[in-house]
Amino acid sequence: MGRWQSRVALGGTDMLLFRWIASLLLLASALCFVFYLGTGRVQYKRWGLLVFKWTVIAGLAFFAVLIFGRLV
């Protein structure tokens, strides 16, 4: 039972770190879109889409690893 409790505690820290990183990346993406709306420069729109795309990909990979860990 002690082994299970240590895994749960570690998972909580990993999840908290992931949530902060994902939140900051989504905020950066939103700021890029706001800059695009304010300036009209397409460069900001591309950056916003790029950051958003990689945030979604990283999130899917993170949750795939969590699900795989539960199965194994």
PQR file with spaces between the fields and no chain letter, atoms N, CA, C, O and H, PARSE charges and radii, in Angstrom:
ATOM       1  N    MET     1       0.811   -1.180    0.000 -0.4000 1.5000
ATOM       2  CA   MET     1       0.000    0.000    0.000 -0.0000 2.0000
ATOM       3  C    MET     1       0.865    1.258    0.000  0.5500 1.7000
ATOM       4  O    MET     1       0.460    2.263   -0.585 -0.5500 1.4000
ATOM       5  N    GLY     2       2.010    1.244    0.617 -0.4000 1.5000
ATOM       6  CA   GLY     2       2.907    2.382    0.632 -0.0000 2.0000
ATOM       7  C    GLY     2       3.394    2.741   -0.762  0.5500 1.7000
ATOM       8  O    GLY     2       3.591    3.913   -1.082 -0.5500 1.4000
ATOM       9  H    GLY     2       2.338    0.428    1.092  0.4000 1.0000
ATOM      10  N    ARG     3       3.584    1.723   -1.583 -0.4000 1.5000
ATOM      11  CA   ARG     3       4.034    1.958   -2.958 -0.0000 2.0000
ATOM      12  C    ARG     3       2.967    2.728   -3.738  0.5500 1.7000
ATOM      13  O    ARG     3       3.297    3.628   -4.510 -0.5500 1.4000
ATOM      14  H    ARG     3       3.423    0.771   -1.324  0.4000 1.0000
ATOM      15  N    TRP     4       1.714    2.390   -3.546 -0.4000 1.5000
ATOM      16  CA   TRP     4       0.620    3.064   -4.246 -0.0000 2.0000
ATOM      17  C    TRP     4       0.532    4.531   -3.822  0.5500 1.7000
ATOM      18  O    TRP     4       0.308    5.403   -4.662 -0.5500 1.4000
ATOM      19  H    TRP     4       1.445    1.659   -2.919  0.4000 1.0000
ATOM      20  N    GLN     5       0.705    4.809   -2.537 -0.4000 1.5000
ATOM      21  CA   GLN     5       0.608    6.181   -2.059 -0.0000 2.0000
ATOM      22  C    GLN     5       1.718    7.051   -2.638  0.5500 1.7000
ATOM      23  O    GLN     5       1.485    8.223   -2.934 -0.5500 1.4000
ATOM      24  H    GLN     5       0.887    4.101   -1.855  0.4000 1.0000
ATOM      25  N    SER     6       2.909    6.507   -2.805 -0.4000 1.5000
ATOM      26  CA   SER     6       3.995    7.305   -3.375 -0.0000 2.0000
ATOM      27  C    SER     6       3.737    7.601   -4.849  0.5500 1.7000
ATOM      28  O    SER     6       4.093    8.676   -5.332 -0.5500 1.4000
ATOM      29  H    SER     6       3.098    5.555   -2.565  0.4000 1.0000
ATOM      30  N    ARG     7       3.120    6.662   -5.574 -0.4000 1.5000
ATOM      31  CA   ARG     7       2.786    6.909   -6.984 -0.0000 2.0000
ATOM      32  C    ARG     7       1.727    7.991   -7.108  0.5500 1.7000
ATOM      33  O    ARG     7       1.791    8.819   -8.017 -0.5500 1.4000
ATOM      34  H    ARG     7       2.830    5.789   -5.182  0.4000 1.0000
ATOM      35  N    VAL     8       0.764    7.992   -6.215 -0.4000 1.5000
ATOM      36  CA   VAL     8      -0.290    8.996   -6.273 -0.0000 2.0000
ATOM      37  C    VAL     8       0.287   10.382   -5.997  0.5500 1.7000
ATOM      38  O    VAL     8      -0.064   11.342   -6.682 -0.5500 1.4000
ATOM      39  H    VAL     8       0.712    7.319   -5.477  0.4000 1.0000
ATOM      40  N    ALA     9       1.160   10.496   -5.014 -0.4000 1.5000
ATOM      41  CA   ALA     9       1.756   11.789   -4.684 -0.0000 2.0000
ATOM      42  C    ALA     9       2.587   12.319   -5.846  0.5500 1.7000
ATOM      43  O    ALA     9       2.535   13.511   -6.151 -0.5500 1.4000
ATOM      44  H    ALA     9       1.445    9.715   -4.458  0.4000 1.0000
ATOM      45  N    LEU    10       3.349   11.453   -6.493 -0.4000 1.5000
ATOM      46  CA   LEU    10       4.160   11.874   -7.623 -0.0000 2.0000
ATOM      47  C    LEU    10       3.270   12.306   -8.778  0.5500 1.7000
ATOM      48  O    LEU    10       3.558   13.301   -9.443 -0.5500 1.4000
ATOM      49  H    LEU    10       3.392   10.485   -6.246  0.4000 1.0000
ATOM      50  N    GLY    11       2.190   11.567   -9.025 -0.4000 1.5000
ATOM      51  CA   GLY    11       1.272   11.933  -10.098 -0.0000 2.0000
ATOM      52  C    GLY    11       0.634   13.288   -9.865  0.5500 1.7000
ATOM      53  O    GLY    11       0.394   14.028  -10.819 -0.5500 1.4000
ATOM      54  H    GLY    11       1.957   10.758   -8.485  0.4000 1.0000
ATOM      55  N    GLY    12       0.358   13.625   -8.625 -0.4000 1.5000
ATOM      56  CA   GLY    12      -0.227   14.924   -8.321 -0.0000 2.0000
ATOM      57  C    GLY    12       0.716   16.065   -8.657  0.5500 1.7000
ATOM      58  O    GLY    12       0.287   17.083   -9.200 -0.5500 1.4000
ATOM      59  H    GLY    12       0.553   13.024   -7.850  0.4000 1.0000
ATOM      60  N    THR    13       1.991   15.910   -8.342 -0.4000 1.5000
ATOM      61  CA   THR    13       2.983   16.942   -8.651 -0.0000 2.0000
ATOM      62  C    THR    13       3.161   17.081  -10.156  0.5500 1.7000
ATOM      63  O    THR    13       3.241   18.196  -10.671 -0.5500 1.4000
ATOM      64  H    THR    13       2.340   15.083   -7.900  0.4000 1.0000
ATOM      65  N    ASP    14       3.224   15.958  -10.862 -0.4000 1.5000
ATOM      66  CA   ASP    14       3.360   16.003  -12.317 -0.0000 2.0000
ATOM      67  C    ASP    14       2.160   16.696  -12.951  0.5500 1.7000
ATOM      68  O    ASP    14       2.306   17.494  -13.876 -0.5500 1.4000
ATOM      69  H    ASP    14       3.159   15.053  -10.444  0.4000 1.0000
ATOM      70  N    MET    15       0.977   16.383  -12.442 -0.4000 1.5000
ATOM      71  CA   MET    15      -0.228   16.974  -12.998 -0.0000 2.0000
ATOM      72  C    MET    15      -0.265   18.478  -12.748  0.5500 1.7000
ATOM      73  O    MET    15      -0.663   19.243  -13.627 -0.5500 1.4000
ATOM      74  H    MET    15       0.858   15.734  -11.690  0.4000 1.0000
ATOM      75  N    LEU    16       0.144   18.901  -11.568 -0.4000 1.5000
ATOM      76  CA   LEU    16       0.161   20.328  -11.253 -0.0000 2.0000
ATOM      77  C    LEU    16       1.130   21.067  -12.167  0.5500 1.7000
ATOM      78  O    LEU    16       0.810   22.142  -12.674 -0.5500 1.4000
ATOM      79  H    LEU    16       0.468   18.280  -10.855  0.4000 1.0000
ATOM      80  N    LEU    17       2.300   20.503  -12.376 -0.4000 1.5000
ATOM      81  CA   LEU    17       3.285   21.109  -13.261 -0.0000 2.0000
ATOM      82  C    LEU    17       2.757   21.192  -14.688  0.5500 1.7000
ATOM      83  O    LEU    17       2.916   22.216  -15.351 -0.5500 1.4000
ATOM      84  H    LEU    17       2.560   19.630  -11.965  0.4000 1.0000
ATOM      85  N    PHE    18       2.132   20.125  -15.161 -0.4000 1.5000
ATOM      86  CA   PHE    18       1.575   20.130  -16.513 -0.0000 2.0000
ATOM      87  C    PHE    18       0.478   21.183  -16.653  0.5500 1.7000
ATOM      88  O    PHE    18       0.404   21.873  -17.669 -0.5500 1.4000
ATOM      89  H    PHE    18       2.003   19.292  -14.622  0.4000 1.0000
ATOM      90  N    ARG    19      -0.363   21.306  -15.644 -0.4000 1.5000
ATOM      91  CA   ARG    19      -1.442   22.297  -15.710 -0.0000 2.0000
ATOM      92  C    ARG    19      -0.887   23.711  -15.812  0.5500 1.7000
ATOM      93  O    ARG    19      -1.400   24.521  -16.584 -0.5500 1.4000
ATOM      94  H    ARG    19      -0.303   20.746  -14.818  0.4000 1.0000
ATOM      95  N    TRP    20       0.148   24.017  -15.048 -0.4000 1.5000
ATOM      96  CA   TRP    20       0.754   25.349  -15.104 -0.0000 2.0000
ATOM      97  C    TRP    20       1.376   25.615  -16.471  0.5500 1.7000
ATOM      98  O    TRP    20       1.191   26.687  -17.046 -0.5500 1.4000
ATOM      99  H    TRP    20       0.565   23.359  -14.421  0.4000 1.0000
ATOM     100  N    ILE    21       2.110   24.639  -16.985 -0.4000 1.5000
ATOM     101  CA   ILE    21       2.751   24.820  -18.295 -0.0000 2.0000
ATOM     102  C    ILE    21       1.705   24.977  -19.390  0.5500 1.7000
ATOM     103  O    ILE    21       1.824   25.856  -20.243 -0.5500 1.4000
ATOM     104  H    ILE    21       2.260   23.768  -16.518  0.4000 1.0000
ATOM     105  N    ALA    22       0.678   24.126  -19.371 -0.4000 1.5000
ATOM     106  CA   ALA    22      -0.376   24.209  -20.384 -0.0000 2.0000
ATOM     107  C    ALA    22      -1.119   25.535  -20.280  0.5500 1.7000
ATOM     108  O    ALA    22      -1.440   26.144  -21.300 -0.5500 1.4000
ATOM     109  H    ALA    22       0.582   23.411  -18.678  0.4000 1.0000
ATOM     110  N    SER    23      -1.394   25.985  -19.074 -0.4000 1.5000
ATOM     111  CA   SER    23      -2.094   27.267  -18.891 -0.0000 2.0000
ATOM     112  C    SER    23      -1.264   28.427  -19.424  0.5500 1.7000
ATOM     113  O    SER    23      -1.793   29.318  -20.090 -0.5500 1.4000
ATOM     114  H    SER    23      -1.134   25.490  -18.245  0.4000 1.0000
ATOM     115  N    LEU    24       0.026   28.421  -19.135 -0.4000 1.5000
ATOM     116  CA   LEU    24       0.886   29.499  -19.619 -0.0000 2.0000
ATOM     117  C    LEU    24       1.013   29.486  -21.142  0.5500 1.7000
ATOM     118  O    LEU    24       1.048   30.543  -21.772 -0.5500 1.4000
ATOM     119  H    LEU    24       0.456   27.698  -18.594  0.4000 1.0000
ATOM     120  N    LEU    25       1.084   28.300  -21.730 -0.4000 1.5000
ATOM     121  CA   LEU    25       1.166   28.219  -23.192 -0.0000 2.0000
ATOM     122  C    LEU    25      -0.134   28.686  -23.846  0.5500 1.7000
ATOM     123  O    LEU    25      -0.106   29.359  -24.876 -0.5500 1.4000
ATOM     124  H    LEU    25       1.056   27.441  -21.218  0.4000 1.0000
ATOM     125  N    LEU    26      -1.272   28.330  -23.248 -0.4000 1.5000
ATOM     126  CA   LEU    26      -2.546   28.811  -23.788 -0.0000 2.0000
ATOM     127  C    LEU    26      -2.673   30.323  -23.637  0.5500 1.7000
ATOM     128  O    LEU    26      -3.219   30.993  -24.513 -0.5500 1.4000
ATOM     129  H    LEU    26      -1.295   27.783  -22.412  0.4000 1.0000
ATOM     130  N    LEU    27      -2.171   30.857  -22.533 -0.4000 1.5000
ATOM     131  CA   LEU    27      -2.173   32.305  -22.343 -0.0000 2.0000
ATOM     132  C    LEU    27      -1.289   32.984  -23.393  0.5500 1.7000
ATOM     133  O    LEU    27      -1.658   34.025  -23.937 -0.5500 1.4000
ATOM     134  H    LEU    27      -1.727   30.313  -21.821  0.4000 1.0000
ATOM     135  N    ALA    28      -0.129   32.398  -23.675 -0.4000 1.5000
ATOM     136  CA   ALA    28       0.757   32.950  -24.702 -0.0000 2.0000
ATOM     137  C    ALA    28       0.081   32.926  -26.070  0.5500 1.7000
ATOM     138  O    ALA    28       0.206   33.871  -26.850 -0.5500 1.4000
ATOM     139  H    ALA    28       0.171   31.553  -23.233  0.4000 1.0000
ATOM     140  N    SER    29      -0.628   31.853  -26.352 -0.4000 1.5000
ATOM     141  CA   SER    29      -1.341   31.755  -27.619 -0.0000 2.0000
ATOM     142  C    SER    29      -2.434   32.825  -27.700  0.5500 1.7000
ATOM     143  O    SER    29      -2.598   33.473  -28.734 -0.5500 1.4000
ATOM     144  H    SER    29      -0.730   31.086  -25.719  0.4000 1.0000
ATOM     145  N    ALA    30      -3.169   33.004  -26.619 -0.4000 1.5000
ATOM     146  CA   ALA    30      -4.218   34.026  -26.602 -0.0000 2.0000
ATOM     147  C    ALA    30      -3.631   35.422  -26.779  0.5500 1.7000
ATOM     148  O    ALA    30      -4.209   36.251  -27.481 -0.5500 1.4000
ATOM     149  H    ALA    30      -3.035   32.478  -25.779  0.4000 1.0000
ATOM     150  N    LEU    31      -2.490   35.688  -26.150 -0.4000 1.5000
ATOM     151  CA   LEU    31      -1.848   36.992  -26.309 -0.0000 2.0000
ATOM     152  C    LEU    31      -1.414   37.233  -27.751  0.5500 1.7000
ATOM     153  O    LEU    31      -1.516   38.349  -28.260 -0.5500 1.4000
ATOM     154  H    LEU    31      -2.021   35.014  -25.579  0.4000 1.0000
ATOM     155  N    CYS    32      -0.935   36.187  -28.397 -0.4000 1.5000
ATOM     156  CA   CYS    32      -0.559   36.326  -29.812 -0.0000 2.0000
ATOM     157  C    CYS    32      -1.777   36.705  -30.657  0.5500 1.7000
ATOM     158  O    CYS    32      -1.682   37.543  -31.553 -0.5500 1.4000
ATOM     159  H    CYS    32      -0.853   35.281  -27.983  0.4000 1.0000
ATOM     160  N    PHE    33      -2.929   36.076  -30.360 -0.4000 1.5000
ATOM     161  CA   PHE    33      -4.139   36.418  -31.107 -0.0000 2.0000
ATOM     162  C    PHE    33      -4.606   37.834  -30.808  0.5500 1.7000
ATOM     163  O    PHE    33      -5.106   38.520  -31.699 -0.5500 1.4000
ATOM     164  H    PHE    33      -3.005   35.395  -29.631  0.4000 1.0000
ATOM     165  N    VAL    34      -4.451   38.281  -29.569 -0.4000 1.5000
ATOM     166  CA   VAL    34      -4.802   39.662  -29.219 -0.0000 2.0000
ATOM     167  C    VAL    34      -3.888   40.635  -29.959  0.5500 1.7000
ATOM     168  O    VAL    34      -4.352   41.655  -30.470 -0.5500 1.4000
ATOM     169  H    VAL    34      -4.045   37.724  -28.845  0.4000 1.0000
ATOM     170  N    PHE    35      -2.606   40.331  -30.016 -0.4000 1.5000
ATOM     171  CA   PHE    35      -1.678   41.183  -30.765 -0.0000 2.0000
ATOM     172  C    PHE    35      -2.044   41.203  -32.247  0.5500 1.7000
ATOM     173  O    PHE    35      -1.942   42.238  -32.906 -0.5500 1.4000
ATOM     174  H    PHE    35      -2.229   39.503  -29.600  0.4000 1.0000
ATOM     175  N    TYR    36      -2.471   40.046  -32.767 -0.4000 1.5000
ATOM     176  CA   TYR    36      -2.895   39.989  -34.168 -0.0000 2.0000
ATOM     177  C    TYR    36      -4.108   40.887  -34.400  0.5500 1.7000
ATOM     178  O    TYR    36      -4.167   41.619  -35.388 -0.5500 1.4000
ATOM     179  H    TYR    36      -2.553   39.205  -32.231  0.4000 1.0000
ATOM     180  N    LEU    37      -5.077   40.825  -33.481 -0.4000 1.5000
ATOM     181  CA   LEU    37      -6.262   41.673  -33.629 -0.0000 2.0000
ATOM     182  C    LEU    37      -5.912   43.154  -33.498  0.5500 1.7000
ATOM     183  O    LEU    37      -6.508   44.000  -34.165 -0.5500 1.4000
ATOM     184  H    LEU    37      -5.029   40.229  -32.679  0.4000 1.0000
ATOM     185  N    GLY    38      -4.950   43.459  -32.642 -0.4000 1.5000
ATOM     186  CA   GLY    38      -4.567   44.855  -32.436 -0.0000 2.0000
ATOM     187  C    GLY    38      -3.731   45.435  -33.558  0.5500 1.7000
ATOM     188  O    GLY    38      -3.898   46.597  -33.927 -0.5500 1.4000
ATOM     189  H    GLY    38      -4.466   42.772  -32.100  0.4000 1.0000
ATOM     190  N    THR    39      -2.831   44.628  -34.101 -0.4000 1.5000
ATOM     191  CA   THR    39      -1.905   45.155  -35.107 -0.0000 2.0000
ATOM     192  C    THR    39      -2.258   44.739  -36.526  0.5500 1.7000
ATOM     193  O    THR    39      -1.906   45.440  -37.475 -0.5500 1.4000
ATOM     194  H    THR    39      -2.695   43.684  -33.801  0.4000 1.0000
ATOM     195  N    GLY    40      -2.937   43.627  -36.690 -0.4000 1.5000
ATOM     196  CA   GLY    40      -3.259   43.140  -38.028 -0.0000 2.0000
ATOM     197  C    GLY    40      -2.104   42.406  -38.695  0.5500 1.7000
ATOM     198  O    GLY    40      -2.200   42.029  -39.863 -0.5500 1.4000
ATOM     199  H    GLY    40      -3.223   43.057  -35.920  0.4000 1.0000
ATOM     200  N    ARG    41      -1.005   42.198  -37.958 -0.4000 1.5000
ATOM     201  CA   ARG    41       0.142   41.492  -38.536 -0.0000 2.0000
ATOM     202  C    ARG    41      -0.110   39.987  -38.490  0.5500 1.7000
ATOM     203  O    ARG    41      -0.406   39.424  -37.436 -0.5500 1.4000
ATOM     204  H    ARG    41      -0.926   42.504  -37.009  0.4000 1.0000
ATOM     205  N    VAL    42       0.010   39.356  -39.642 -0.4000 1.5000
ATOM     206  CA   VAL    42      -0.270   37.923  -39.763 -0.0000 2.0000
ATOM     207  C    VAL    42       0.742   37.085  -38.979  0.5500 1.7000
ATOM     208  O    VAL    42       0.449   35.950  -38.605 -0.5500 1.4000
ATOM     209  H    VAL    42       0.250   39.814  -40.498  0.4000 1.0000
ATOM     210  N    GLN    43       1.911   37.629  -38.734 -0.4000 1.5000
ATOM     211  CA   GLN    43       2.965   36.933  -37.990 -0.0000 2.0000
ATOM     212  C    GLN    43       2.453   36.501  -36.612  0.5500 1.7000
ATOM     213  O    GLN    43       2.737   35.386  -36.173 -0.5500 1.4000
ATOM     214  H    GLN    43       2.150   38.552  -39.038  0.4000 1.0000
ATOM     215  N    TYR    44       1.705   37.368  -35.927 -0.4000 1.5000
ATOM     216  CA   TYR    44       1.198   37.033  -34.600 -0.0000 2.0000
ATOM     217  C    TYR    44       0.159   35.912  -34.672  0.5500 1.7000
ATOM     218  O    TYR    44       0.102   35.058  -33.788 -0.5500 1.4000
ATOM     219  H    TYR    44       1.474   38.273  -36.284  0.4000 1.0000
ATOM     220  N    LYS    45      -0.644   35.918  -35.702 -0.4000 1.5000
ATOM     221  CA   LYS    45      -1.636   34.852  -35.883 -0.0000 2.0000
ATOM     222  C    LYS    45      -0.941   33.510  -36.094  0.5500 1.7000
ATOM     223  O    LYS    45      -1.358   32.499  -35.530 -0.5500 1.4000
ATOM     224  H    LYS    45      -0.598   36.612  -36.420  0.4000 1.0000
ATOM     225  N    ARG    46       0.111   33.498  -36.901 -0.4000 1.5000
ATOM     226  CA   ARG    46       0.870   32.257  -37.125 -0.0000 2.0000
ATOM     227  C    ARG    46       1.505   31.751  -35.848  0.5500 1.7000
ATOM     228  O    ARG    46       1.469   30.553  -35.567 -0.5500 1.4000
ATOM     229  H    ARG    46       0.450   34.319  -37.360  0.4000 1.0000
ATOM     230  N    TRP    47       2.092   32.657  -35.067 -0.4000 1.5000
ATOM     231  CA   TRP    47       2.708   32.259  -33.796 -0.0000 2.0000
ATOM     232  C    TRP    47       1.660   31.695  -32.847  0.5500 1.7000
ATOM     233  O    TRP    47       1.896   30.683  -32.187 -0.5500 1.4000
ATOM     234  H    TRP    47       2.121   33.630  -35.296  0.4000 1.0000
ATOM     235  N    GLY    48       0.495   32.352  -32.776 -0.4000 1.5000
ATOM     236  CA   GLY    48      -0.579   31.889  -31.905 -0.0000 2.0000
ATOM     237  C    GLY    48      -1.053   30.498  -32.287  0.5500 1.7000
ATOM     238  O    GLY    48      -1.266   29.648  -31.422 -0.5500 1.4000
ATOM     239  H    GLY    48       0.303   33.174  -33.312  0.4000 1.0000
ATOM     240  N    LEU    49      -1.219   30.267  -33.586 -0.4000 1.5000
ATOM     241  CA   LEU    49      -1.644   28.938  -34.045 -0.0000 2.0000
ATOM     242  C    LEU    49      -0.569   27.890  -33.789  0.5500 1.7000
ATOM     243  O    LEU    49      -0.876   26.752  -33.431 -0.5500 1.4000
ATOM     244  H    LEU    49      -1.046   30.957  -34.288  0.4000 1.0000
ATOM     245  N    LEU    50       0.680   28.271  -33.970 -0.4000 1.5000
ATOM     246  CA   LEU    50       1.783   27.342  -33.746 -0.0000 2.0000
ATOM     247  C    LEU    50       1.875   26.935  -32.269  0.5500 1.7000
ATOM     248  O    LEU    50       2.000   25.752  -31.950 -0.5500 1.4000
ATOM     249  H    LEU    50       0.929   29.195  -34.260  0.4000 1.0000
ATOM     250  N    VAL    51       1.812   27.913  -31.389 -0.4000 1.5000
ATOM     251  CA   VAL    51       1.872   27.619  -29.947 -0.0000 2.0000
ATOM     252  C    VAL    51       0.668   26.778  -29.532  0.5500 1.7000
ATOM     253  O    VAL    51       0.808   25.829  -28.761 -0.5500 1.4000
ATOM     254  H    VAL    51       1.710   28.873  -31.648  0.4000 1.0000
ATOM     255  N    PHE    52      -0.511   27.126  -30.040 -0.4000 1.5000
ATOM     256  CA   PHE    52      -1.721   26.374  -29.690 -0.0000 2.0000
ATOM     257  C    PHE    52      -1.634   24.938  -30.189  0.5500 1.7000
ATOM     258  O    PHE    52      -1.991   24.007  -29.467 -0.5500 1.4000
ATOM     259  H    PHE    52      -0.625   27.897  -30.666  0.4000 1.0000
ATOM     260  N    LYS    53      -1.163   24.753  -31.417 -0.4000 1.5000
ATOM     261  CA   LYS    53      -1.057   23.407  -31.991 -0.0000 2.0000
ATOM     262  C    LYS    53      -0.132   22.534  -31.152  0.5500 1.7000
ATOM     263  O    LYS    53      -0.483   21.397  -30.835 -0.5500 1.4000
ATOM     264  H    LYS    53      -0.873   25.510  -32.004  0.4000 1.0000
ATOM     265  N    TRP    54       1.037   23.042  -30.789 -0.4000 1.5000
ATOM     266  CA   TRP    54       1.978   22.245  -30.019 -0.0000 2.0000
ATOM     267  C    TRP    54       1.526   22.042  -28.578  0.5500 1.7000
ATOM     268  O    TRP    54       1.897   21.051  -27.950 -0.5500 1.4000
ATOM     269  H    TRP    54       1.321   23.966  -31.047  0.4000 1.0000
ATOM     270  N    THR    55       0.735   22.960  -28.052 -0.4000 1.5000
ATOM     271  CA   THR    55       0.161   22.763  -26.717 -0.0000 2.0000
ATOM     272  C    THR    55      -0.826   21.605  -26.741  0.5500 1.7000
ATOM     273  O    THR    55      -0.827   20.773  -25.834 -0.5500 1.4000
ATOM     274  H    THR    55       0.433   23.765  -28.563  0.4000 1.0000
ATOM     275  N    VAL    56      -1.658   21.543  -27.762 -0.4000 1.5000
ATOM     276  CA   VAL    56      -2.625   20.443  -27.882 -0.0000 2.0000
ATOM     277  C    VAL    56      -1.898   19.121  -28.088  0.5500 1.7000
ATOM     278  O    VAL    56      -2.265   18.117  -27.477 -0.5500 1.4000
ATOM     279  H    VAL    56      -1.657   22.219  -28.499  0.4000 1.0000
ATOM     280  N    ILE    57      -0.880   19.102  -28.932 -0.4000 1.5000
ATOM     281  CA   ILE    57      -0.123   17.871  -29.169 -0.0000 2.0000
ATOM     282  C    ILE    57       0.558   17.394  -27.892  0.5500 1.7000
ATOM     283  O    ILE    57       0.535   16.203  -27.582 -0.5500 1.4000
ATOM     284  H    ILE    57      -0.581   19.918  -29.428  0.4000 1.0000
ATOM     285  N    ALA    58       1.163   18.318  -27.151 -0.4000 1.5000
ATOM     286  CA   ALA    58       1.823   17.944  -25.894 -0.0000 2.0000
ATOM     287  C    ALA    58       0.801   17.429  -24.879  0.5500 1.7000
ATOM     288  O    ALA    58       1.082   16.479  -24.148 -0.5500 1.4000
ATOM     289  H    ALA    58       1.181   19.286  -27.402  0.4000 1.0000
ATOM     290  N    GLY    59      -0.369   18.041  -24.829 -0.4000 1.5000
ATOM     291  CA   GLY    59      -1.422   17.576  -23.924 -0.0000 2.0000
ATOM     292  C    GLY    59      -1.899   16.180  -24.270  0.5500 1.7000
ATOM     293  O    GLY    59      -2.089   15.349  -23.382 -0.5500 1.4000
ATOM     294  H    GLY    59      -0.597   18.813  -25.422  0.4000 1.0000
ATOM     295  N    LEU    60      -2.092   15.916  -25.546 -0.4000 1.5000
ATOM     296  CA   LEU    60      -2.507   14.572  -25.968 -0.0000 2.0000
ATOM     297  C    LEU    60      -1.443   13.532  -25.640  0.5500 1.7000
ATOM     298  O    LEU    60      -1.761   12.427  -25.201 -0.5500 1.4000
ATOM     299  H    LEU    60      -1.938   16.591  -26.268  0.4000 1.0000
ATOM     300  N    ALA    61      -0.181   13.888  -25.854 -0.4000 1.5000
ATOM     301  CA   ALA    61       0.906   12.955  -25.529 -0.0000 2.0000
ATOM     302  C    ALA    61       0.981   12.711  -24.029  0.5500 1.7000
ATOM     303  O    ALA    61       1.198   11.578  -23.600 -0.5500 1.4000
ATOM     304  H    ALA    61       0.078   14.785  -26.210  0.4000 1.0000
ATOM     305  N    PHE    62       0.805   13.754  -23.227 -0.4000 1.5000
ATOM     306  CA   PHE    62       0.849   13.613  -21.774 -0.0000 2.0000
ATOM     307  C    PHE    62      -0.247   12.672  -21.284  0.5500 1.7000
ATOM     308  O    PHE    62       0.010   11.775  -20.481 -0.5500 1.4000
ATOM     309  H    PHE    62       0.629   14.674  -23.576  0.4000 1.0000
ATOM     310  N    PHE    63      -1.458   12.879  -21.767 -0.4000 1.5000
ATOM     311  CA   PHE    63      -2.556   12.028  -21.324 -0.0000 2.0000
ATOM     312  C    PHE    63      -2.447   10.616  -21.880  0.5500 1.7000
ATOM     313  O    PHE    63      -2.915    9.673  -21.243 -0.5500 1.4000
ATOM     314  H    PHE    63      -1.667   13.607  -22.420  0.4000 1.0000
ATOM     315  N    ALA    64      -1.843   10.447  -23.053 -0.4000 1.5000
ATOM     316  CA   ALA    64      -1.602    9.103  -23.576 -0.0000 2.0000
ATOM     317  C    ALA    64      -0.646    8.342  -22.670  0.5500 1.7000
ATOM     318  O    ALA    64      -0.833    7.152  -22.417 -0.5500 1.4000
ATOM     319  H    ALA    64      -1.464   11.213  -23.571  0.4000 1.0000
ATOM     320  N    VAL    65       0.379    9.033  -22.184 -0.4000 1.5000
ATOM     321  CA   VAL    65       1.324    8.390  -21.254 -0.0000 2.0000
ATOM     322  C    VAL    65       0.625    8.039  -19.957  0.5500 1.7000
ATOM     323  O    VAL    65       0.873    6.968  -19.402 -0.5500 1.4000
ATOM     324  H    VAL    65       0.532    9.999  -22.390  0.4000 1.0000
ATOM     325  N    LEU    66      -0.248    8.914  -19.453 -0.4000 1.5000
ATOM     326  CA   LEU    66      -0.993    8.598  -18.230 -0.0000 2.0000
ATOM     327  C    LEU    66      -1.890    7.381  -18.420  0.5500 1.7000
ATOM     328  O    LEU    66      -1.938    6.504  -17.557 -0.5500 1.4000
ATOM     329  H    LEU    66      -0.449    9.783  -19.905  0.4000 1.0000
ATOM     330  N    ILE    67      -2.596    7.323  -19.536 -0.4000 1.5000
ATOM     331  CA   ILE    67      -3.473    6.180  -19.801 -0.0000 2.0000
ATOM     332  C    ILE    67      -2.658    4.907  -19.974  0.5500 1.7000
ATOM     333  O    ILE    67      -3.035    3.854  -19.460 -0.5500 1.4000
ATOM     334  H    ILE    67      -2.557    8.035  -20.236  0.4000 1.0000
ATOM     335  N    PHE    68      -1.547    4.995  -20.691 -0.4000 1.5000
ATOM     336  CA   PHE    68      -0.690    3.821  -20.874 -0.0000 2.0000
ATOM     337  C    PHE    68      -0.152    3.335  -19.537  0.5500 1.7000
ATOM     338  O    PHE    68      -0.059    2.130  -19.307 -0.5500 1.4000
ATOM     339  H    PHE    68      -1.241    5.851  -21.108  0.4000 1.0000
ATOM     340  N    GLY    69       0.203    4.263  -18.652 -0.4000 1.5000
ATOM     341  CA   GLY    69       0.694    3.891  -17.325 -0.0000 2.0000
ATOM     342  C    GLY    69      -0.370    3.173  -16.510  0.5500 1.7000
ATOM     343  O    GLY    69      -0.043    2.279  -15.730 -0.5500 1.4000
ATOM     344  H    GLY    69       0.128    5.243  -18.839  0.4000 1.0000
ATOM     345  N    ARG    70      -1.612    3.537  -16.671 -0.4000 1.5000
ATOM     346  CA   ARG    70      -2.709    2.858  -15.962 -0.0000 2.0000
ATOM     347  C    ARG    70      -2.920    1.446  -16.504  0.5500 1.7000
ATOM     348  O    ARG    70      -3.253    0.528  -15.755 -0.5500 1.4000
ATOM     349  H    ARG    70      -1.878    4.263  -17.306  0.4000 1.0000
ATOM     350  N    LEU    71      -2.724    1.283  -17.805 -0.4000 1.5000
ATOM     351  CA   LEU    71      -2.953   -0.030  -18.423 -0.0000 2.0000
ATOM     352  C    LEU    71      -1.845   -1.015  -18.064  0.5500 1.7000
ATOM     353  O    LEU    71      -2.102   -2.208  -17.908 -0.5500 1.4000
ATOM     354  H    LEU    71      -2.453    2.028  -18.414  0.4000 1.0000
ATOM     355  N    VAL    72      -0.629   -0.527  -17.936 -0.4000 1.5000
ATOM     356  CA   VAL    72       0.518   -1.402  -17.662 -0.0000 2.0000
ATOM     357  C    VAL    72       0.723   -1.565  -16.214  0.5500 1.7000
ATOM     358  O    VAL    72       1.643   -2.268  -15.795 -0.5500 1.4000
ATOM     359  H    VAL    72      -0.420    0.442  -18.063  0.4000 1.0000
